[in-house]
Amino acid sequence: MESKLFKHTHPYEPFLLSEATKLIVGTLPPPRFTTGELKPQDVDFCYGSCNGQLWPILDKIFDLGLKYETTEEAVEQRKHFLIKNKIGVCDIVQSAVRTKIDASDLGMQNVVLRDLVGYLQKYRNIRTLLFTGGNSKNGPEYFFRKQLKEHGLKLEVISNEVPRIHQLKLPFTIGKTEKFRTVKTVSLTAPSGAANRAVGSLQTYKDLKSENPDFNTVDFRVMQYKPFFGN
C-alpha cells in the first residue's frame, strides 16, 4: 500500500527583506505550523516552535522578556525586535513533500526553493546571511550552495572554525558597468534540540563544560550567536 504524502508548505512569507541588513535563513518550521495545529506555547511566527531555541537564545542575548504563547502580543514582540535591529527572515524552502510528518530536513523530498539569490540581487542592503545550520544535506547552506551553482557562483571560505564563515562576491550592474558586492554567510549551530548532540561533541563545548558544569548547549549557542546578531 502506497503511503500518503504530506505537502509541507512554508506558512510565512519572507520578513523585512526591504530593510534588513541581515537575514536569518532556515528551511521549514514543523508541519503543525502548516496545518495550523499549534501547541499553546507555540508562537505563530517564524521560529515560533516551543521546541525551537532561536528565540530563547535571542531572548538571553538581548534580554527581550519574550512571551512564549500563541498570542498576537508574542508575535509583535518578535517583529519589533527584528525591525529595530534590521534583521529579516527568509527561509530558503518554500515547500517539500514528506512521507513521514516530522520536521527532519533529511525527510524533505521534491523540495521547492525560494529564490534567495534573486532576493540578494534585488535587496542590496542585505550584507549577512545567518544560516540556522551548516552544509549537511537539505540544510539551508546546502540549498544555497545549490542555487549559487546554478548561477555560476560559489562561496569563498573565510573561517573553517564553527561557526563557519564564507563570503560571496555577488555581481550587479549599474548602467553598463558590472560591479560586485560582498555578502557574508555564517553557518550557526542549528537552534534545535536535534543539534544538541553535535554541540556536545565539540571540543570547545567540552572545555567550557569542564570549567563550568552548569554550562549547557543553549549557553553555548548564546555565546556563538551573540557576535553575529549584535550590531
C-alpha positions in Angstrom: 0.0 0.0 0.0 1.4 3.4 -1.0 1.9 5.8 1.9 0.1 9.1 1.8 2.4 12.1 1.1 2.2 15.3 3.1 2.7 18.6 1.3 4.7 20.7 3.7 4.3 24.3 2.7 6.0 27.3 4.4 3.3 29.2 6.3 5.2 32.6 6.4 6.4 34.9 3.7 9.9 36.4 3.9 10.0 39.1 6.6 11.6 42.6 6.3 13.6 42.0 3.1 13.5 45.6 2.0 15.1 47.0 5.2 17.2 44.1 6.6 21.0 44.1 6.7 21.0 40.6 8.0 18.8 37.6 7.1 18.1 34.5 9.2 17.9 31.6 6.8 16.5 28.2 7.7 14.3 25.6 5.9 10.8 24.9 7.2 9.0 25.1 10.5 7.4 22.0 12.0 4.4 20.6 10.0 1.9 21.8 12.6 2.7 25.4 11.5 1.5 24.5 8.0 -1.7 22.7 9.3 -2.4 25.4 11.9 -2.5 22.9 14.8 -0.2 24.9 17.1 0.6 24.0 20.7 -0.3 26.5 23.4 3.4 27.6 23.8 4.0 28.0 20.1 4.2 31.5 18.6 2.5 31.9 15.2 5.6 33.4 13.6 9.0 32.4 12.2 10.9 30.1 14.5 7.9 30.1 16.9 8.0 26.4 17.8 8.1 25.8 21.5 10.7 23.1 20.8 13.0 25.6 19.0 15.8 27.5 20.7 16.3 30.6 18.4 14.0 32.9 20.3 15.2 31.7 23.8 18.8 32.3 22.6 18.0 35.8 21.3 15.9 36.5 24.5 19.0 35.7 26.6 21.4 37.8 24.4 19.2 40.9 24.3 17.1 40.5 27.5 13.9 40.8 25.5 11.4 39.4 28.1 9.6 37.5 25.4 6.3 35.7 25.8 6.0 32.1 24.6 2.4 31.6 23.8 0.0 31.7 20.8 -0.9 35.4 21.1 -0.6 38.4 18.8 1.5 40.1 21.6 4.1 37.4 21.3 4.3 37.8 17.6 4.5 41.6 17.8 7.4 41.3 20.4 9.4 39.3 17.8 8.6 41.6 14.9 9.6 44.6 16.9 12.9 43.1 17.7 13.6 42.2 14.1 12.6 45.6 12.8 14.6 47.5 15.4 17.7 45.5 14.6 17.1 45.3 10.8 17.1 41.5 10.8 15.0 39.8 8.3 13.9 36.2 7.9 13.9 34.3 4.6 13.8 30.5 5.0 15.1 29.0 1.7 12.5 26.3 1.4 9.0 27.2 0.0 7.6 23.6 0.1 8.5 20.0 0.3 6.8 16.6 0.3 7.1 14.2 3.2 6.3 10.5 3.7 6.7 10.9 7.5 5.2 14.0 9.1 8.1 15.5 11.1 10.5 18.4 11.0 13.5 16.5 9.7 15.4 18.3 6.9 16.6 14.9 5.6 12.9 13.8 5.2 12.2 16.5 2.7 11.5 15.4 -0.9 10.6 17.3 -4.1 11.9 20.5 -2.5 10.9 23.8 -4.0 13.3 26.6 -3.1 12.8 30.3 -2.7 15.0 32.4 -5.0 17.4 33.6 -2.3 20.0 34.6 -4.8 17.3 36.7 -6.6 16.4 38.4 -3.3 20.1 39.3 -2.6 20.3 40.8 -6.1 17.1 42.8 -5.5 17.8 43.9 -1.9 21.3 45.2 -1.9 21.0 46.3 1.8 21.4 42.7 2.9 25.0 42.1 3.9 24.9 38.9 6.0 23.1 35.6 5.8 22.7 33.8 9.1 22.2 30.1 8.3 20.5 28.1 11.1 22.6 25.1 10.3 25.6 24.0 8.3 26.2 22.3 5.0 24.7 19.0 5.8 22.2 17.6 3.2 19.0 19.5 2.9 20.2 22.2 5.3 19.9 26.0 4.4 23.6 26.3 3.4 23.4 23.2 1.3 20.4 24.5 -0.7 22.0 28.0 -1.0 25.2 26.4 -2.5 23.0 24.5 -4.9 21.4 27.8 -6.0 24.7 29.5 -6.4 26.0 26.7 -8.6 23.1 27.3 -11.0 24.2 31.0 -11.2 27.9 30.1 -11.7 28.7 31.5 -8.2 30.3 30.0 -5.2 31.2 30.7 -1.6 34.8 31.5 -0.5 36.0 30.3 2.9 36.8 33.0 5.5 36.9 30.7 8.5 36.5 26.9 8.8 36.0 27.0 12.6 32.5 26.5 13.9 30.5 28.7 13.1 31.9 28.5 9.6 32.1 31.8 7.7 32.1 32.3 4.0 31.7 35.2 1.6 30.0 35.6 -1.7 31.0 38.1 -4.4 27.7 38.9 -5.9 27.7 40.7 -9.3 25.3 43.5 -10.1 25.0 46.0 -12.9 24.9 49.8 -12.7 24.3 51.2 -16.2 26.6 49.1 -18.4 29.2 48.6 -15.6 29.3 45.2 -13.7 30.2 45.6 -10.1 30.4 43.2 -7.1 29.2 43.4 -3.6 30.2 41.1 -0.8 27.7 39.1 1.2 29.0 37.3 4.3 27.4 33.9 5.4 27.6 32.5 8.9 26.6 28.8 9.4 25.4 28.8 13.0 24.9 25.7 15.1 21.3 24.8 14.5 18.9 26.1 17.2 17.2 22.8 17.6 17.2 20.0 20.2 18.4 17.6 17.4 21.7 19.5 17.1 22.5 19.2 20.9 24.5 16.0 20.2 26.6 17.8 17.7 27.2 20.6 20.2 28.2 18.1 22.9 30.8 16.6 20.6 32.6 19.9 20.0 35.9 20.3 21.9 35.2 23.9 22.7 31.9 22.9 24.4 33.6 20.1 26.3 36.3 22.5 27.6 33.8 25.1 28.7 31.6 22.4 30.3 34.6 21.1 32.3 35.3 24.6 33.6 31.7 25.2 34.5 29.4 22.1 35.0 26.3 24.3 34.7 27.2 25.4 31.2 24.7 23.9 28.7 24.0 23.7 25.0 21.9 26.9 25.0 24.6 28.8 26.8 27.0 27.6 24.0 24.7 28.9 21.3 24.2 32.2 23.1 28.0 32.6 23.1 28.2 31.7 19.5 25.3 33.7 18.2 25.9 37.0 20.1 28.7 38.4 17.8 26.6 37.9 14.7 23.3 39.2 15.9 24.7 42.3 17.5 25.4 45.4 15.6 
